[in-house]
Amino acid sequence: METVIRAADGAAKKAAPPPPPSAETATGWKAPAAMVLVQLFNTGMVLLSKVAIGGGMFVFALLAYRSIFGAAIILPLALLRERGKWREMDWPAAGWIFLNAFIGYAVPMSLYYYGLQDTTASYAVIFLNIIPLTTFILSLVFRMEALRVRSKAGSLKIAGVMLSVGGTMLISIYKGKTLHLWNSVLHYHKEQQMEVATHQLRGTMLLVGSSFAFACWYLIQSKVLNVYPYKYWSSMATCLVGGFQTALVGVILRRDKSAWKIGWDINLATIVYSGALATAGKYSLNSWAVVKKGPAYPPMFSPLSVVFTVVFGSIFIGDDITVGSLIGTAMVIAGIYVFLWAKAKELPEK
């Protein structure tokens, strides 16, 4: 009898279908893909914004228009995917969203655009890579991220962050031999390029302040989604409030109508691109990633914007690719891989 029961149990185990993959395994590629898109959006935003601001566009007009346009892009998604959830927004949630818009949009983007105005696009984009290290440190200070230095995963997370940041710094510091890998799509002469601003120190200080504010925003975003866990309505409200905040400051600084006029030119293209992709797309994807992976996950991908700038600058406008940029790019990719592997190792432990 016992032999028959064992045989039946064995047959049942063989016949049982394999367990379905976990949600984390099934959707494991979505979070990295979303963060890569965010960095592509950022790269295009920096290049277009530099051209628009260099052409005389008022910074706060650009900020207000792109944010309000971004809110209009997210609104249909909020109505379809989170119908009726706006009624659950109470006063505490509204207060956190106001702070989220101020720290995550109005302050950092104002500082960044004025820093971009004082420097160059290739220089300004490097400061986005201060964000991962700063966010990681702040996450540790506020106990939102577990370090576990003695564990293998904790050590690798630190190594990944340092390797990525070091790679981006190498791109900007070490040049080496110039490589001619392909012909550029567009041919700009040096005399046609915009002049490099002379306020390098002031611009650097503004960019550092912007990076610190962005790091704080990732932590606040996590808190917002705890009190109001609807990413589309949260992102739409953040964009709308951020637009009104920057518009108010802009009206105080400049009341002449010419500063707020836009036509069918690069300024309008920058507003549409920045609002649809660099604002609506970025805030929605970042909010989703913070929920899935934590506040230290999205900024880890910031070094990719430097890589994209090196590659796209070479393809489209003929910027040189050097040995130093290739070595730095390899370090960035290796650092991201190490960090993601360490984060994946932590999930089973949690």
C-alpha positions as a Markdown table, in Angstrom:
| # | Residue | x | y | z |
|---|---|---|---|---|
| 1 | Met | 0.0 | 0.0 | 0.0 |
| 2 | Glu | 2.8 | 2.4 | 0.9 |
| 3 | Thr | 4.5 | 1.6 | -2.4 |
| 4 | Val | 1.4 | 2.4 | -4.3 |
| 5 | Ile | 1.0 | 5.8 | -2.5 |
| 6 | Arg | 4.6 | 6.7 | -3.3 |
| 7 | Ala | 4.2 | 5.8 | -6.9 |
| 8 | Ala | 1.0 | 7.9 | -7.1 |
| 9 | Asp | 2.8 | 10.9 | -5.5 |
| 10 | Gly | 5.7 | 10.6 | -8.0 |
| 11 | Ala | 3.3 | 10.5 | -10.9 |
| 12 | Ala | 1.5 | 13.6 | -9.6 |
| 13 | Lys | 4.7 | 15.5 | -9.3 |
| 14 | Lys | 5.7 | 14.6 | -12.9 |
| 15 | Ala | 2.3 | 15.6 | -14.2 |
| 16 | Ala | 2.1 | 18.9 | -12.3 |
| 17 | Pro | 2.9 | 21.9 | -14.5 |
| 18 | Pro | 6.0 | 24.0 | -13.7 |
| 19 | Pro | 5.2 | 27.0 | -11.5 |
| 20 | Pro | 4.6 | 30.3 | -13.4 |
| 21 | Pro | 7.4 | 32.8 | -13.4 |
| 22 | Ser | 7.2 | 35.5 | -10.7 |
| 23 | Ala | 6.1 | 39.0 | -11.6 |
| 24 | Glu | 9.6 | 40.2 | -10.9 |
| 25 | Thr | 11.1 | 37.7 | -13.4 |
| 26 | Ala | 8.4 | 38.2 | -16.0 |
| 27 | Thr | 8.7 | 42.0 | -16.0 |
| 28 | Gly | 12.4 | 42.2 | -15.1 |
| 29 | Trp | 13.4 | 43.9 | -18.4 |
| 30 | Lys | 10.7 | 46.6 | -18.2 |
| 31 | Ala | 12.4 | 48.7 | -15.5 |
| 32 | Pro | 15.8 | 48.9 | -17.1 |
| 33 | Ala | 14.2 | 49.7 | -20.5 |
| 34 | Ala | 12.1 | 52.4 | -19.0 |
| 35 | Met | 15.1 | 54.0 | -17.3 |
| 36 | Val | 17.1 | 53.9 | -20.6 |
| 37 | Leu | 14.2 | 55.8 | -22.3 |
| 38 | Val | 14.3 | 58.4 | -19.5 |
| 39 | Gln | 18.0 | 59.0 | -20.3 |
| 40 | Leu | 17.3 | 59.3 | -24.0 |
| 41 | Phe | 14.6 | 61.8 | -23.2 |
| 42 | Asn | 17.0 | 63.8 | -21.0 |
| 43 | Thr | 19.7 | 63.8 | -23.7 |
| 44 | Gly | 17.4 | 65.3 | -26.3 |
| 45 | Met | 16.0 | 67.8 | -23.8 |
| 46 | Val | 19.5 | 69.1 | -22.9 |
| 47 | Leu | 20.5 | 69.5 | -26.6 |
| 48 | Leu | 17.3 | 71.2 | -27.6 |
| 49 | Ser | 17.1 | 73.4 | -24.5 |
| 50 | Lys | 20.7 | 74.7 | -25.0 |
| 51 | Val | 19.8 | 75.8 | -28.6 |
| 52 | Ala | 16.5 | 77.4 | -27.4 |
| 53 | Ile | 18.0 | 79.2 | -24.4 |
| 54 | Gly | 21.0 | 80.2 | -26.4 |
| 55 | Gly | 18.7 | 81.8 | -28.9 |
| 56 | Gly | 17.2 | 84.0 | -26.2 |
| 57 | Met | 14.2 | 82.1 | -24.9 |
| 58 | Phe | 13.2 | 83.0 | -21.4 |
| 59 | Val | 14.0 | 80.1 | -19.0 |
| 60 | Phe | 10.8 | 80.3 | -16.9 |
| 61 | Ala | 8.6 | 80.6 | -20.0 |
| 62 | Leu | 10.2 | 77.3 | -21.3 |
| 63 | Leu | 9.7 | 75.7 | -17.9 |
| 64 | Ala | 6.1 | 76.8 | -17.5 |
| 65 | Tyr | 5.0 | 75.8 | -21.0 |
| 66 | Arg | 6.7 | 72.4 | -21.0 |
| 67 | Ser | 5.3 | 71.5 | -17.6 |
| 68 | Ile | 1.7 | 72.5 | -18.5 |
| 69 | Phe | 2.0 | 70.7 | -21.8 |
| 70 | Gly | 3.3 | 67.6 | -20.0 |
| 71 | Ala | 0.3 | 67.7 | -17.7 |
| 72 | Ala | -2.0 | 67.8 | -20.7 |
| 73 | Ile | -0.2 | 64.7 | -22.1 |
| 74 | Ile | -0.6 | 62.7 | -18.9 |
| 75 | Leu | -4.3 | 63.7 | -18.2 |
| 76 | Pro | -5.8 | 61.2 | -20.7 |
| 77 | Leu | -3.8 | 58.4 | -19.2 |
| 78 | Ala | -4.9 | 59.3 | -15.7 |
| 79 | Leu | -8.6 | 59.4 | -16.8 |
| 80 | Leu | -8.3 | 56.0 | -18.6 |
| 81 | Arg | -6.0 | 54.0 | -16.2 |
| 82 | Glu | -7.0 | 55.6 | -12.9 |
| 83 | Arg | -10.6 | 56.7 | -13.4 |
| 84 | Gly | -12.1 | 58.5 | -10.4 |
| 85 | Lys | -8.9 | 58.3 | -8.3 |
| 86 | Trp | -8.6 | 62.0 | -8.2 |
| 87 | Arg | -11.3 | 62.1 | -5.6 |
| 88 | Glu | -9.0 | 60.3 | -3.2 |
| 89 | Met | -6.5 | 63.2 | -3.2 |
| 90 | Asp | -6.8 | 64.7 | 0.3 |
| 91 | Trp | -5.0 | 67.7 | 1.8 |
| 92 | Pro | -1.9 | 65.8 | 3.0 |
| 93 | Ala | -1.5 | 64.3 | -0.5 |
| 94 | Ala | -1.9 | 67.7 | -2.1 |
| 95 | Gly | 0.8 | 69.1 | 0.2 |
| 96 | Trp | 3.2 | 66.4 | -0.7 |
| 97 | Ile | 2.5 | 66.9 | -4.4 |
| 98 | Phe | 3.1 | 70.7 | -4.0 |
| 99 | Leu | 6.5 | 69.9 | -2.4 |
| 100 | Asn | 7.2 | 67.3 | -5.0 |
| 101 | Ala | 6.7 | 69.8 | -7.8 |
| 102 | Phe | 8.8 | 72.4 | -6.1 |
| 103 | Ile | 11.7 | 70.2 | -5.2 |
| 104 | Gly | 11.4 | 67.9 | -8.2 |
| 105 | Tyr | 10.7 | 70.4 | -11.0 |
| 106 | Ala | 10.7 | 74.1 | -10.2 |
| 107 | Val | 14.0 | 74.3 | -8.2 |
| 108 | Pro | 16.2 | 71.7 | -10.0 |
| 109 | Met | 15.1 | 72.6 | -13.6 |
| 110 | Ser | 15.4 | 76.3 | -13.0 |
| 111 | Leu | 19.0 | 75.8 | -11.6 |
| 112 | Tyr | 19.8 | 73.4 | -14.4 |
| 113 | Tyr | 18.6 | 75.7 | -17.2 |
| 114 | Tyr | 20.5 | 78.7 | -15.9 |
| 115 | Gly | 23.5 | 76.5 | -15.4 |
| 116 | Leu | 23.1 | 75.2 | -18.9 |
| 117 | Gln | 23.0 | 78.8 | -20.1 |
| 118 | Asp | 26.3 | 79.6 | -18.4 |
| 119 | Thr | 28.1 | 76.5 | -19.7 |
| 120 | Thr | 27.7 | 74.0 | -22.6 |
| 121 | Ala | 25.5 | 71.0 | -23.1 |
| 122 | Ser | 28.3 | 68.5 | -23.0 |
| 123 | Tyr | 29.5 | 70.0 | -19.7 |
| 124 | Ala | 26.0 | 70.3 | -18.1 |
| 125 | Val | 25.0 | 66.7 | -18.9 |
| 126 | Ile | 27.9 | 65.4 | -16.8 |
| 127 | Phe | 26.3 | 66.8 | -13.6 |
| 128 | Leu | 23.4 | 64.5 | -14.0 |
| 129 | Asn | 25.8 | 61.8 | -12.8 |
| 130 | Ile | 26.2 | 63.4 | -9.4 |
| 131 | Ile | 22.6 | 62.3 | -8.8 |
| 132 | Pro | 23.1 | 58.5 | -8.4 |
| 133 | Leu | 25.8 | 58.9 | -5.7 |
| 134 | Thr | 23.9 | 61.7 | -3.9 |
| 135 | Thr | 20.6 | 59.8 | -4.0 |
| 136 | Phe | 22.3 | 56.6 | -2.7 |
| 137 | Ile | 23.9 | 58.5 | 0.2 |
| 138 | Leu | 20.6 | 60.3 | 1.1 |
| 139 | Ser | 18.8 | 57.0 | 0.9 |
| 140 | Leu | 21.2 | 55.5 | 3.4 |
| 141 | Val | 20.9 | 58.6 | 5.7 |
| 142 | Phe | 17.1 | 58.4 | 5.8 |
| 143 | Arg | 17.2 | 54.6 | 6.0 |
| 144 | Met | 15.3 | 54.1 | 2.7 |
| 145 | Glu | 18.1 | 51.9 | 1.3 |
| 146 | Ala | 19.9 | 49.1 | 3.0 |
| 147 | Leu | 23.7 | 49.1 | 2.4 |
| 148 | Arg | 24.9 | 45.9 | 4.1 |
| 149 | Val | 28.5 | 46.6 | 3.5 |
| 150 | Arg | 29.6 | 43.1 | 4.7 |
| 151 | Ser | 27.3 | 41.4 | 2.2 |
| 152 | Lys | 28.4 | 40.7 | -1.4 |
| 153 | Ala | 25.4 | 42.6 | -2.8 |
| 154 | Gly | 26.1 | 45.7 | -0.7 |
| 155 | Ser | 29.7 | 45.9 | -1.7 |
| 156 | Leu | 28.9 | 45.4 | -5.4 |
| 157 | Lys | 26.3 | 48.2 | -5.2 |
| 158 | Ile | 28.9 | 50.7 | -4.0 |
| 159 | Ala | 31.4 | 49.4 | -6.6 |
| 160 | Gly | 28.8 | 49.8 | -9.4 |
| 161 | Val | 27.9 | 53.4 | -8.4 |
| 162 | Met | 31.6 | 54.4 | -8.2 |
| 163 | Leu | 32.5 | 52.7 | -11.4 |
| 164 | Ser | 29.7 | 54.5 | -13.3 |
| 165 | Val | 30.5 | 57.9 | -11.8 |
| 166 | Gly | 34.2 | 57.3 | -12.5 |
| 167 | Gly | 33.5 | 56.4 | -16.1 |
| 168 | Thr | 31.5 | 59.6 | -16.7 |
| 169 | Met | 34.3 | 61.7 | -15.1 |
| 170 | Leu | 36.8 | 59.9 | -17.3 |
| 171 | Ile | 34.8 | 60.9 | -20.4 |
| 172 | Ser | 35.1 | 64.6 | -19.5 |
| 173 | Ile | 38.7 | 64.6 | -18.2 |
| 174 | Tyr | 40.7 | 62.2 | -20.4 |
| 175 | Lys | 40.5 | 62.5 | -24.2 |
| 176 | Gly | 43.3 | 60.5 | -25.8 |
| 177 | Lys | 43.5 | 59.6 | -29.5 |
| 178 | Thr | 40.6 | 60.8 | -31.7 |
| 179 | Leu | 38.8 | 58.0 | -33.6 |
| 180 | His | 37.0 | 58.6 | -36.9 |
| 181 | Leu | 34.4 | 55.9 | -36.9 |
| 182 | Trp | 31.7 | 57.4 | -39.2 |
| 183 | Asn | 30.7 | 60.5 | -41.0 |
| 184 | Ser | 28.3 | 62.8 | -39.3 |
| 185 | Val | 24.8 | 63.2 | -40.5 |
| 186 | Leu | 24.9 | 67.0 | -40.1 |
| 187 | His | 28.0 | 69.1 | -40.7 |
| 188 | Tyr | 28.3 | 72.1 | -38.4 |
| 189 | His | 31.3 | 74.4 | -38.7 |
| 190 | Lys | 32.9 | 75.6 | -35.4 |
| 191 | Glu | 32.1 | 79.2 | -36.2 |
| 192 | Gln | 28.4 | 78.3 | -36.5 |
| 193 | Gln | 28.3 | 76.7 | -33.1 |
| 194 | Met | 27.1 | 78.8 | -30.1 |
| 195 | Glu | 29.8 | 80.5 | -28.1 |
| 196 | Val | 30.7 | 78.9 | -24.8 |
| 197 | Ala | 29.6 | 81.1 | -21.9 |
| 198 | Thr | 32.2 | 82.7 | -19.7 |
| 199 | His | 30.4 | 82.2 | -16.4 |
| 200 | Gln | 31.8 | 78.7 | -15.8 |
| 201 | Leu | 32.1 | 78.9 | -12.1 |
| 202 | Arg | 28.5 | 80.3 | -11.6 |
| 203 | Gly | 27.2 | 77.7 | -14.0 |
| 204 | Thr | 29.0 | 74.9 | -12.1 |
| 205 | Met | 27.5 | 76.0 | -8.8 |
| 206 | Leu | 24.0 | 76.1 | -10.3 |
| 207 | Leu | 24.4 | 72.6 | -11.8 |
| 208 | Val | 25.6 | 71.2 | -8.5 |
| 209 | Gly | 22.6 | 72.7 | -6.7 |
| 210 | Ser | 20.3 | 71.2 | -9.4 |
| 211 | Ser | 21.8 | 67.7 | -9.0 |
| 212 | Phe | 21.3 | 67.9 | -5.2 |
| 213 | Ala | 17.7 | 68.9 | -5.6 |
| 214 | Phe | 17.1 | 66.1 | -8.1 |
| 215 | Ala | 18.5 | 63.6 | -5.6 |
| 216 | Cys | 16.1 | 64.9 | -2.9 |
| 217 | Trp | 13.2 | 64.6 | -5.3 |
| 218 | Tyr | 13.7 | 60.9 | -5.7 |
| 219 | Leu | 13.2 | 60.5 | -2.0 |
| 220 | Ile | 10.2 | 62.8 | -1.9 |
| 221 | Gln | 8.6 | 61.0 | -4.8 |
| 222 | Ser | 8.7 | 57.8 | -2.8 |
| 223 | Lys | 6.8 | 59.5 | 0.0 |
| 224 | Val | 4.2 | 61.0 | -2.4 |
| 225 | Leu | 3.4 | 57.5 | -3.7 |
| 226 | Asn | 2.9 | 56.2 | -0.2 |
| 227 | Val | 0.2 | 58.8 | 0.6 |
| 228 | Tyr | -1.3 | 58.9 | -2.9 |
| 229 | Pro | -0.4 | 55.7 | -4.8 |
| 230 | Tyr | -1.7 | 56.7 | -8.2 |
| 231 | Lys | 1.2 | 57.4 | -10.5 |
| 232 | Tyr | -0.7 | 59.0 | -13.4 |
| 233 | Trp | -2.7 | 61.5 | -11.3 |
| 234 | Ser | 0.4 | 62.1 | -9.1 |
| 235 | Ser | 2.5 | 62.9 | -12.2 |
| 236 | Met | -0.1 | 65.0 | -13.8 |
| 237 | Ala | -0.7 | 67.0 | -10.7 |
| 238 | Thr | 3.1 | 67.5 | -10.2 |
| 239 | Cys | 3.5 | 68.8 | -13.7 |
| 240 | Leu | 0.5 | 71.1 | -13.4 |
| 241 | Val | 1.6 | 72.5 | -10.1 |
| 242 | Gly | 5.2 | 72.8 | -11.3 |
| 243 | Gly | 4.0 | 74.8 | -14.3 |
| 244 | Phe | 2.1 | 77.3 | -12.2 |
| 245 | Gln | 5.0 | 77.6 | -9.8 |
| 246 | Thr | 7.5 | 78.5 | -12.6 |
| 247 | Ala | 5.0 | 80.7 | -14.3 |
| 248 | Leu | 4.4 | 82.7 | -11.1 |
| 249 | Val | 8.2 | 83.2 | -10.7 |
| 250 | Gly | 8.5 | 84.1 | -14.4 |
| 251 | Val | 5.8 | 86.7 | -14.3 |
| 252 | Ile | 7.5 | 88.3 | -11.2 |
| 253 | Leu | 10.9 | 88.4 | -13.0 |
| 254 | Arg | 9.7 | 89.5 | -16.5 |
| 255 | Arg | 6.3 | 90.9 | -17.3 |
| 256 | Asp | 6.9 | 91.9 | -20.9 |
| 257 | Lys | 4.8 | 89.9 | -23.3 |
| 258 | Ser | 7.7 | 89.3 | -25.7 |
| 259 | Ala | 9.3 | 86.9 | -23.2 |
| 260 | Trp | 6.2 | 84.6 | -23.3 |
| 261 | Lys | 5.6 | 84.6 | -27.1 |
| 262 | Ile | 6.4 | 81.4 | -29.0 |
| 263 | Gly | 6.2 | 80.7 | -32.8 |
| 264 | Trp | 6.8 | 77.9 | -35.2 |
| 265 | Asp | 10.4 | 77.5 | -34.4 |
| 266 | Ile | 13.0 | 75.6 | -32.3 |
| 267 | Asn | 11.4 | 77.1 | -29.1 |
| 268 | Leu | 8.0 | 75.4 | -29.9 |
| 269 | Ala | 9.8 | 72.1 | -30.8 |
| 270 | Thr | 11.7 | 72.2 | -27.5 |
| 271 | Ile | 8.4 | 72.8 | -25.5 |
| 272 | Val | 6.6 | 70.0 | -27.2 |
| 273 | Tyr | 9.5 | 67.5 | -26.9 |
| 274 | Ser | 10.3 | 68.5 | -23.3 |
| 275 | Gly | 6.7 | 68.5 | -22.3 |
| 276 | Ala | 5.7 | 65.2 | -23.9 |
| 277 | Leu | 8.9 | 63.2 | -23.3 |
| 278 | Ala | 11.3 | 64.9 | -20.8 |
| 279 | Thr | 8.4 | 65.9 | -18.5 |
| 280 | Ala | 5.4 | 63.6 | -19.0 |
| 281 | Gly | 7.3 | 60.5 | -20.0 |
| 282 | Lys | 10.1 | 61.0 | -17.5 |
| 283 | Tyr | 7.8 | 61.6 | -14.5 |
| 284 | Ser | 5.5 | 58.7 | -15.3 |
| 285 | Leu | 8.4 | 56.2 | -15.9 |
| 286 | Asn | 10.3 | 57.4 | -12.9 |
| 287 | Ser | 7.3 | 57.1 | -10.6 |
| 288 | Trp | 6.6 | 53.6 | -11.8 |
| 289 | Ala | 10.3 | 52.6 | -11.3 |
| 290 | Val | 10.4 | 54.1 | -7.8 |
| 291 | Val | 7.4 | 51.9 | -6.8 |
| 292 | Lys | 8.9 | 48.8 | -8.4 |
| 293 | Lys | 12.6 | 49.2 | -7.4 |
| 294 | Gly | 13.0 | 51.9 | -4.8 |
| 295 | Pro | 14.3 | 55.5 | -4.9 |
| 296 | Ala | 17.9 | 54.6 | -5.6 |
| 297 | Tyr | 17.1 | 52.7 | -8.8 |
| 298 | Pro | 16.2 | 55.4 | -11.4 |
| 299 | Pro | 19.1 | 57.8 | -10.8 |
| 300 | Met | 21.6 | 54.9 | -11.3 |
| 301 | Phe | 20.9 | 55.2 | -15.0 |
| 302 | Ser | 21.8 | 58.9 | -15.2 |
| 303 | Pro | 25.4 | 58.1 | -16.5 |
| 304 | Leu | 23.8 | 56.8 | -19.7 |
| 305 | Ser | 23.0 | 60.4 | -20.7 |
| 306 | Val | 26.7 | 61.1 | -21.0 |
| 307 | Val | 27.1 | 58.0 | -23.2 |
| 308 | Phe | 24.2 | 59.0 | -25.4 |
| 309 | Thr | 25.6 | 62.5 | -25.7 |
| 310 | Val | 29.0 | 61.2 | -26.9 |
| 311 | Val | 27.4 | 58.9 | -29.4 |
| 312 | Phe | 24.7 | 61.1 | -30.8 |
| 313 | Gly | 27.0 | 64.1 | -30.8 |
| 314 | Ser | 29.3 | 62.2 | -33.0 |
| 315 | Ile | 26.6 | 60.9 | -35.4 |
| 316 | Phe | 24.6 | 64.0 | -35.8 |
| 317 | Ile | 27.0 | 67.0 | -35.4 |
| 318 | Gly | 30.4 | 65.4 | -35.9 |
| 319 | Asp | 31.8 | 65.6 | -32.3 |
| 320 | Asp | 35.0 | 63.6 | -31.9 |
| 321 | Ile | 34.9 | 60.2 | -30.3 |
| 322 | Thr | 38.1 | 59.6 | -28.3 |
| 323 | Val | 39.8 | 56.7 | -26.6 |
| 324 | Gly | 38.9 | 58.2 | -23.2 |
| 325 | Ser | 35.2 | 58.4 | -24.1 |
| 326 | Leu | 35.1 | 54.8 | -25.2 |
| 327 | Ile | 36.9 | 53.6 | -22.0 |
| 328 | Gly | 34.5 | 55.8 | -19.9 |
| 329 | Thr | 31.5 | 54.4 | -21.7 |
| 330 | Ala | 32.6 | 50.8 | -21.0 |
| 331 | Met | 33.0 | 51.7 | -17.3 |
| 332 | Val | 29.5 | 53.2 | -17.2 |
| 333 | Ile | 27.9 | 50.1 | -18.7 |
| 334 | Ala | 29.9 | 47.8 | -16.4 |
| 335 | Gly | 28.9 | 49.9 | -13.4 |
| 336 | Ile | 25.2 | 49.8 | -14.3 |
| 337 | Tyr | 25.4 | 46.0 | -14.8 |
| 338 | Val | 27.1 | 45.4 | -11.5 |
| 339 | Phe | 24.6 | 47.6 | -9.6 |
| 340 | Leu | 21.6 | 45.9 | -11.2 |
| 341 | Trp | 23.0 | 42.5 | -10.5 |
| 342 | Ala | 23.5 | 43.5 | -6.9 |
| 343 | Lys | 19.9 | 44.8 | -6.6 |
| 344 | Ala | 18.6 | 41.5 | -8.1 |
| 345 | Lys | 20.6 | 39.6 | -5.5 |
| 346 | Glu | 18.9 | 41.6 | -2.7 |
| 347 | Leu | 15.4 | 40.8 | -3.8 |
| 348 | Pro | 15.4 | 37.1 | -2.7 |
| 349 | Glu | 16.9 | 38.2 | 0.7 |
| 350 | Lys | 14.1 | 40.7 | 1.3 |
